[in-house]
Amino acid sequence: MLVIRRAQDRGQVDLGWLQSHHTFSFGHYYDPHQMGFGSLRVINDDVIQPGGGFDTHGHRNMEILTYVLSGALAHKDSIGNGSVIRPGEVQRMSAGTGIYHSEFNGSQSDPVHLLQIWILPDQVGLPPSYEERIFSAAEKQGKLRLIAAADARENSVKIHQDASVYAAILAPGEAVIHPLAAGRQAWIQVAQGSVDINGHRLEAGDGLGATEVDSLHLRGINEAEILLFDLRSTLDGAYSESEA
């Protein structure tokens, strides 16, 4: 079964310095029918205007991935990390028992566009930790490049959940196939451009959930960048969302 979540149906926030679209319930946007997809809990599509950003705030017991599409995002946290994340870089922050961080657009002229993703961990109370990796456009061009996984294989960032996250850039006509094993489901988020997925056209901001499907066939229509989340079909009960 395929379920499409169109970009225009997402929650929206405009704070002037921030324009954000929420694929799933987040903050003041609440929809009981859009509480996530398996262990995938949040996909926020954020544009932060020059000089804007999130002041220091805290998280607990959440795997947080940041994927920058354009611009540069400055990060500082309470466990001593400070960096600037640019397109091609993936940041992983395991909040665990608690972490505080801030995120800012240090540019005075250019906005920063990013996807921030929250994945429920497979256990609570982990020590907080942080990681970054660079994945070049060439690594993602015309193929699904693993960027995050529980076992950190293929030099991906490590997440504490039975999930594999892939990124791909697809030129018009370029195609990839992703098989889904028994007991697995997938979410595809179109970050940029447009793509055909199993005969359905999706545009930037659209998402597609796939359950009980043997494989996903993706083909670029316009130059497209996508994220694919390969997830367990069931979510164990180790996590209480009140912890977040």
C-alpha positions as CSV (number, residue, x, y, z in Angstrom):
1,M,0.0,0.0,0.0
2,L,1.2,3.5,-0.9
3,V,0.1,6.6,0.9
4,I,1.0,10.1,-0.4
5,R,1.4,13.1,1.9
6,R,1.3,16.2,-0.3
7,A,3.4,19.2,0.5
8,Q,0.4,21.6,0.8
9,D,-1.2,19.4,3.4
10,R,1.7,19.7,5.9
11,G,1.5,21.9,9.0
12,Q,2.9,25.4,8.4
13,V,4.6,28.0,10.5
14,D,5.8,31.4,9.4
15,L,7.7,33.4,12.1
16,G,9.3,35.8,9.7
17,W,12.8,34.5,10.4
18,L,11.6,30.9,10.0
19,Q,9.3,29.3,7.4
20,S,8.7,25.7,8.4
21,H,6.6,22.8,7.0
22,H,5.8,19.8,9.3
23,T,5.2,16.5,7.6
24,F,4.1,15.1,11.0
25,S,2.6,16.7,14.1
26,F,5.1,19.0,15.7
27,G,5.0,21.9,18.1
28,H,1.7,23.8,17.8
29,Y,0.7,21.7,14.7
30,Y,-1.2,18.7,15.8
31,D,-3.0,16.1,13.7
32,P,-3.8,12.8,15.4
33,H,-3.7,11.1,12.0
34,Q,-0.1,12.4,11.3
35,M,1.9,11.4,14.3
36,G,4.8,9.8,12.4
37,F,5.5,6.7,10.4
38,G,6.9,3.8,12.5
39,S,10.0,5.1,14.2
40,L,10.1,8.1,12.0
41,R,8.6,10.9,14.1
42,V,9.4,14.3,12.6
43,I,10.4,15.7,9.2
44,N,10.5,19.5,9.4
45,D,11.3,21.4,6.1
46,D,12.9,24.6,7.4
47,V,14.0,27.8,5.8
48,I,15.9,30.1,8.2
49,Q,16.4,33.6,7.0
50,P,19.7,35.5,7.3
51,G,20.7,36.1,10.9
52,G,17.8,34.0,12.3
53,G,18.0,30.8,14.3
54,F,16.9,28.7,17.3
55,D,18.2,29.8,20.7
56,T,19.6,27.2,23.1
57,H,16.9,24.6,23.8
58,G,16.9,21.0,25.1
59,H,16.0,17.5,23.9
60,R,16.0,14.1,25.4
61,N,15.7,10.5,24.0
62,M,15.6,11.3,20.3
63,E,17.8,10.6,17.3
64,I,18.0,13.9,15.4
65,L,19.4,14.1,11.9
66,T,20.0,17.4,10.1
67,Y,20.3,17.4,6.3
68,V,21.2,20.8,4.8
69,L,20.0,21.5,1.2
70,S,21.4,25.0,0.7
71,G,23.2,27.7,2.8
72,A,25.0,27.0,6.1
73,L,23.8,26.1,9.6
74,A,25.9,26.9,12.6
75,H,25.5,24.5,15.5
76,K,26.6,24.6,19.2
77,D,25.7,22.2,21.9
78,S,26.2,21.4,25.6
79,I,28.6,18.5,25.1
80,G,31.2,20.7,23.4
81,N,30.5,20.6,19.7
82,G,30.5,23.6,17.5
83,S,30.4,23.5,13.7
84,V,28.9,24.8,10.5
85,I,26.9,22.3,8.5
86,R,26.7,22.7,4.7
87,P,25.1,20.9,1.8
88,G,26.5,17.3,1.6
89,E,27.0,17.1,5.4
90,V,24.8,15.1,7.7
91,Q,24.6,15.8,11.4
92,R,23.5,13.2,13.9
93,M,22.7,14.1,17.4
94,S,21.6,11.5,19.9
95,A,19.8,13.5,22.7
96,G,19.8,10.6,25.1
97,T,19.7,11.7,28.8
98,G,19.6,15.3,27.7
99,I,21.4,17.7,25.4
100,Y,21.1,21.5,24.8
101,H,21.9,23.1,21.5
102,S,21.4,26.1,19.3
103,E,21.2,26.4,15.5
104,F,21.7,29.7,13.6
105,N,22.1,31.0,10.1
106,G,25.3,33.0,10.4
107,S,24.9,34.5,7.0
108,Q,23.6,38.1,6.7
109,S,22.6,37.6,3.0
110,D,21.6,34.0,2.3
111,P,18.9,31.8,3.8
112,V,19.6,28.2,4.9
113,H,17.3,25.4,3.8
114,L,17.3,22.1,5.7
115,L,15.4,19.0,6.7
116,Q,15.4,18.1,10.4
117,I,14.4,14.6,11.1
118,W,13.6,12.9,14.4
119,I,13.7,9.2,14.8
120,L,12.6,7.4,18.0
121,P,15.5,5.5,19.6
122,D,15.3,1.8,20.4
123,Q,16.2,2.6,24.0
124,V,16.0,5.5,26.4
125,G,18.6,6.9,28.7
126,L,21.6,6.7,26.3
127,P,24.6,9.0,26.8
128,P,24.2,12.1,24.5
129,S,26.4,12.0,21.5
130,Y,27.2,13.8,18.2
131,E,28.5,12.9,14.8
132,E,28.9,14.5,11.3
133,R,29.7,13.0,7.9
134,I,30.2,14.4,4.4
135,F,28.5,12.7,1.5
136,S,29.4,14.2,-1.9
137,A,26.9,14.8,-4.6
138,A,28.7,12.3,-6.7
139,E,28.1,9.6,-4.1
140,K,24.3,10.2,-4.3
141,Q,24.0,10.9,-8.1
142,G,21.9,8.2,-9.7
143,K,22.1,5.9,-6.6
144,L,20.8,5.5,-3.1
145,R,23.6,6.4,-0.7
146,L,23.3,5.1,2.8
147,I,23.7,8.1,5.2
148,A,22.5,6.7,8.5
149,A,22.1,3.2,10.0
150,A,22.1,1.3,13.3
151,D,25.4,-0.4,12.5
152,A,27.0,2.6,10.8
153,R,27.9,0.5,7.8
154,E,29.3,2.0,4.6
155,N,30.7,4.9,6.7
156,S,27.2,6.2,7.5
157,V,26.3,8.0,10.8
158,K,25.2,5.7,13.6
159,I,21.6,5.9,14.8
160,H,20.1,4.0,17.7
161,Q,17.2,2.4,15.9
162,D,16.6,-0.4,13.4
163,A,16.4,2.1,10.5
164,S,18.4,2.8,7.4
165,V,18.4,6.3,5.8
166,Y,19.4,6.8,2.2
167,A,19.9,9.9,0.0
168,A,19.7,10.1,-3.8
169,I,20.0,12.7,-6.5
170,L,18.2,11.7,-9.6
171,A,18.6,13.6,-12.9
172,P,15.7,13.3,-15.4
173,G,15.4,9.7,-16.4
174,E,17.8,8.3,-13.8
175,A,16.2,5.4,-11.9
176,V,16.9,3.4,-8.8
177,I,15.2,0.4,-7.2
178,H,15.0,-0.2,-3.5
179,P,13.7,-3.6,-2.4
180,L,11.8,-3.9,0.8
181,A,12.4,-7.0,2.9
182,A,9.6,-8.8,4.8
183,G,8.7,-6.9,7.9
184,R,9.9,-3.5,6.5
185,Q,8.2,-0.4,5.4
186,A,9.6,2.8,3.9
187,W,9.0,6.6,3.8
188,I,10.3,8.7,0.9
189,Q,10.6,12.5,1.3
190,V,11.2,14.6,-1.8
191,A,13.5,17.3,-0.8
192,Q,13.9,19.0,-4.2
193,G,12.7,18.5,-7.7
194,S,10.2,15.9,-8.8
195,V,10.3,12.1,-9.0
196,D,8.1,9.2,-10.1
197,I,7.7,6.5,-7.5
198,N,5.9,3.4,-8.6
199,G,3.9,5.3,-11.1
200,H,3.0,8.3,-8.8
201,R,4.5,11.8,-9.4
202,L,5.8,13.5,-6.3
203,E,7.0,17.1,-6.1
204,A,9.3,18.9,-3.6
205,G,7.8,18.6,-0.1
206,D,5.7,15.5,-0.9
207,G,6.2,12.3,1.0
208,L,5.2,8.7,0.4
209,G,4.7,5.9,2.8
210,A,5.0,2.3,1.6
211,T,3.8,-0.8,3.4
212,E,3.5,-4.4,2.2
213,V,5.3,-3.4,-1.0
214,D,8.1,-5.6,-2.5
215,S,10.1,-2.8,-4.0
216,L,10.2,0.9,-4.7
217,H,11.0,2.2,-8.2
218,L,12.2,5.8,-8.3
219,R,12.8,7.8,-11.5
220,G,13.8,11.4,-11.7
221,I,11.5,13.8,-13.6
222,N,13.2,17.1,-12.9
223,E,16.5,17.1,-11.0
224,A,15.4,15.5,-7.7
225,E,16.9,15.0,-4.3
226,I,15.2,12.5,-2.0
227,L,15.6,10.8,1.3
228,L,14.4,7.2,1.8
229,F,13.8,5.7,5.3
230,D,13.8,1.9,5.5
231,L,12.1,1.1,8.8
232,R,10.7,-1.8,10.8
233,S,7.0,-2.3,10.2
234,T,6.4,-2.5,14.0
235,L,7.6,-0.2,16.7
236,D,8.6,-1.6,20.0
237,G,7.3,-0.1,23.2
238,A,10.7,1.0,24.7
239,Y,10.1,4.6,23.9
240,S,7.7,7.0,25.7
241,E,7.2,10.2,23.6
242,S,6.7,12.2,26.8
243,E,10.5,11.9,27.1
244,A,11.2,14.0,24.1
